């Protein structure tokens, strides 16, 4: 919870900070997306190390790297510095998050994986409520005169220090590892639920991160403050929080259904963003998005990891979350290029809901096809019995 709170102090501020340095949409998008370059490369490696060695040590490494990244942001004064910081942050995220998910799966009682991931997801939701609100307020309060960059940088520096205080909290007694003595365990990598949830996650992340980056940039250019921009994230997180445990329990029985229903609601919320765009009317989309994400996230994680063997949970968690990195990398860059060539933010605001709807259809069509195949196999079995 505290890790995601501190990360969310910073992440929503980065597009706004980049906008104070450059007005080029492509450079803003690249600076935001560059975190995914290192995250994509390093997640599988960190997942394997987590299975073979220690989940808590990987989480500690993630905290140290994230702290280093934010200290570089504190000292930054051009886009290159932001990119370097984001690359290091990507390494930190790649170390922390897969081990965090795998630890939750390790602790889950039998038959209650979705509920366990729902509780973990709720803790993340709390971080998403507190982080953007506090980050936006700090960036505004700590700005001196007309120099808004000072507020951003001071917030980055404070967060860098606070991350180091979390290290004692992730030194925990770990259950005995069940991994094989040698080799990378890839059991479950081709399992249908894992492949489908990973594919949908990539498309969803592309839509969400592209929209978030340039909605933030667009509002900053129009003169809206970090507090007004962060309020959208706070509202959606509150509504998301209320559903996470319930959705996790439901996902234990029907993970596919919870996944595509959540994506459909997210698509609706992004369409409302396209229609409204500016505060306060854009805040109408936030509760809808929160309901959708609160349903989608536990469903998708359960769908991906419900059949993960003990000796490959870290690796599978790393590959699954790598899907988010791929979307986060491609989304801001593609959206930035579209804005550069068309000169219109509205074009990418229209693209986001279509992509989220596409992600929902990936899960829905696959689920229907799987059910039809199972029904046909069952009918054949009954016929042979007769």
N, C-alpha and C positions, 0 to 999 in steps of 0.2 A: 504494500500500500504506500509506504513512504517513498520507495524508489519511484513509483509512477507519479506520485505527487510532485516530487522534485523535478522529474523529467518534464512534466506538464507545466511547471513554472516557466520553463525555457522554450520548449518546442513551439507553442503558438506565437511566441515573440520573434522567432527567427525570420519568418517572411516579412514581418513589419520592420525589423532591424535592417534586413537586406534592402528593403525598399528605400530606407533613408540613405543608403550608399549608392544604389544604382536604380534606374527606372526601366532597365532592360528586362522584359518578362522572362526571356530565356535564361539570363544569368541568375535571376531570382529563383526560377524553377530548378536550375542545376545546383545552386547552393543548397536548396532545401533537400533535393533528391540525393545528393552525394553521399549521405549517410548509408544508403542502401548498397553502395558499391562494396564497402568492406563488410557490411553485414551479410550480404549474399555469399561472399567468399568464405567468411569465417564461421558462419553458423554451423555447417555440417561438421567442421573440425571440432568446434566447442561441444557439439552434441556427443561426438565419439569420446572426447576426453571426459565429459560428464559421466558417460556410461562406464568408462574404464577406471576413472580415478575418483573424482569428488565433485558433487553438485555444489556444495557450499563454497569451495575454493574458486570455482568458475564464477559464482555470483560475486564474490569479493573482487575478483579481477575486473568484472564488469563495472562495479562501483568506482574503482580506481580510474579506469579508462574514461568513464563518463565525467568524473571530476576533472580530469586533465583536459577533456574537450571543452568544458565550460570555462575553464581558466583561460584557454586560448581565445574563446569568444570574448571574455572580459578584456583581453588585450588587443582585440582585433580592430582594424580600421579600414579594411577593404574586403572584397568578395573572396579573394584567395584565402584569407585567414578563416573566413566562415567555412569554406570548403574543407580546409585542413581539419578544423574542429569537428565538422560533421563526419569526416572519414574516421576519426578517432572515436567519436560517439558511436558510430556503427559497429566498431570492434567491441565497445562496451556493451551495447545492446545484444550483440551476437553471443557474448559470454554470459550475460545475466539471464535473459528471458528463457531460452530453451531449458536451462537447468532449473529455473523456477517452475516451469510447467511440468517437467519430468518429476520434480519433487512432489508436486501436488498429486500426480498420477500414482507415484509410489505410496502415498499416504491414503489413497482413496479406499474406503471399505468396498468389499465385493458388491457389485450391482449398483454402486452409487458414484460412479465416475462423473456423470453429468452433474450431480448435485455438488460434488467436491469442486469441480471446475467452475460451477456456478458461484460458490462461495469465494473462490480465488478471483473470479471475474468481478465480483461485487467489491472486493478490496481495491482492484484496479479502478473500478468506477468511482470509488471514493476519492482516489487520487486525481481522477479526471474532473471531479467537481471542485476540489480544493485548489489544485495546481493552477489552472488557467485564471481563476479569480484572483488568487494571491499574486500570481505573476503579473497580471495586468495592473493591479493596484500598485505593486512595488515599482513597476516600470514608470508609472505615472507620477507617483509620489517622489521617487528618487531623481526625477528629471529636474535639472536646474535651469530656470529661465526657459529659453527656447531650444536648448540643447537636449532633444529627446534621446539622443544616443547615450547620454550619461546614465539615464534611468535604465536603459536596456543593459548596458555593460555592468552596472552595479548589481543588477539582478542576477546576471550570469555569474559574477564573482561570488556572491553569497551562496548561490546554489552549489557551486563547485566545492565550497567548504562543507556545506551541510551533508553532501553525499558521503563524505568520509566518515561522518558520525554513524552511518548505518552499518559499518563493517561488523561491529560486535553482534548485531542482530541476526546476521546470516551465518554465524559460526554455530551450526546446529549438529546434533547427533544424527547421523545418517543411517538408514537401514542398510543392511548388508547388500552389496551390489551382486546382481545375478548374471553379470555379463560373462561371456566366454573368455578364456585366457588370452586369446589372440584373434585378430581379424575384426573387421567392421561388421557388426550385425545389422543387416538391412531387412529383417523380417517385417512384413507389413507394408513395405514401400509400394508394392503393387496392389495392395488391397483396394477394392473398389471405393469404399467410403473415404479412404485417405486420398486417393487420386482426385475424386470429384470435389471434395472439400478444399483441397489445395488449389485446384483450377478455379473454383469460384472465388477463393480468397484473393488470388492474383487480380482478377477482374474488379472485384469490389474495392480493393486497396487502390488500384489505379484511379477509379472514379472518386473515392473519398479524398485521397491525398491531393489529387489534382484540383478538386473543388475547394478544399480547405486552404491550400496554398494561395490560390488566386482570388478567393473571396476575401481572405485576409489582406492581400496586397491591394486589391481593388478598394476596399474600405479605407485602408491607410492612405491611399492617394486622394481619397475624397475628404480626408481630414478627420475620420473617426478615430477615437482613442483606443489604446490596448484594452481598456476596461470594457468598452462597448463591443469590441470584437470578441474578447474572451467570454462575454456573457452567453453567447451562443453555445459554446462548449460546455459551460457550467449547466445551462438548462437541459441540454441533451443528456448530460451525465447523470443528473438527478433522476430523470425519467428512466434512463437505462438501469440505474442502480436498483430501482424498485422491482425489476423483473428478473434479475440475474439468477437468483436462487430458484425461483419458480420455474424459469425456463430451463435451468439445469436439471431439475427433477423431471420435467417433461421430456428433456432430451435423453434421459436414461431409457425411455421407452420408444420415442420417435425422433431421433436426432435429425434425420433428413427433413422431416416436416418442419421442425423448428428452424432449420437452416434456411429453407427457401421462403418460408413465411416472413422471417426477419428481413431477408434481402428485398422482398416485395415492398415491405413497409419503408425500408431505407430508400428504395427507388422513388417512392411517393414523396418522401421528405426532400430529396434532392430536386424533384420537380417543383416543389413549393419554393425552394431557394431560387430556382430559375425564374419563377413568376414574381418573386418579391425583391430579393437582392439586398435591400437596404433596411437598416434598423428604423423603427421597431418591427415592421411587418415581417422581416426575415426571421424573427424569433419564433414565428408560428411553426416554422419547419423544425425547430430544435426538439420539442417534445416528441414529434413523430419520429425523428431520427433516433432519439433515445429509446423509444419503444422498439424500434426495429433492431438496433444494435444490441439491446438487452436480450432480445430473443435470438438473434443470429449468432452471437459470439459463443455462448455455451453450447448451442446446437452444433455449430461447425467444429469446435474443438472436440466434442464428444464423438462426432461422426468420424473425425480423423484418427482419434487415438483409442477408441474403445477396444480395438483388437490388437493394440501395440504390446508385443512381448516385453517382459521386464528387462531383457538385455539389449533392447534397442529403443527404449523410450526417449532417452536424451537425443539420439540421432533423429528419430522420427519427429520429435518436437522441433528440432532445429530445421529440418527440411520443411515442415509445415509452416513455421513462422517465416521461413525464407520466402514463402509466397507473398507475404506482406511486404517484404523488402523489394521484391521484383515489381510489385504494383507501385510502391512508393517511389521507386527509381524511375519507372517509365512515366507515371502519371504527371508529375510536375513538369517534366521535360516536354512531353507531348503537348500538354495544355499550354505551356509557355510558347512553344513553336506556333501553335494555332493562333494565339493572341498576337504574336509578332507579325504573322503574315496577314491576318484578317483585321488587326487593329481593334478587335471587339472581344471584351470579356464575356458578353452574352452568349457567344458561340460555344464556349467551353462550359458555361453554366447549363446549356441545353444538353451537352454530351454526357455529363455525369449521370443523370437519372437513367439514360439509355443503357449505360454500361452496368449499373447496378441491377437493372432489370435482366440484362443478359446473364449476369452471375446467378440470379434466381432461376432462370430457365435451364442453366447447366445442371443445377441440382435437381430441379423438378423432372426434367426429361429423363435423366439418369435413373432417378428413383422409380418413375413409372415403368421404365423399361425393365428394371430389375424385378419389380413386383410382377409384371406380366410373365417374365421368364420363370419366376418362382411358381406362379400359379399354373403355368403350363407343365412344369416339371411335376408338380403335385398331382395334376390331373392324370398325367401319364403313369405315375406311381399307383394311383387308385385304380386305373384301368388294368394295369398289369396284375394287381392284387385280385381283381375280379376274375 
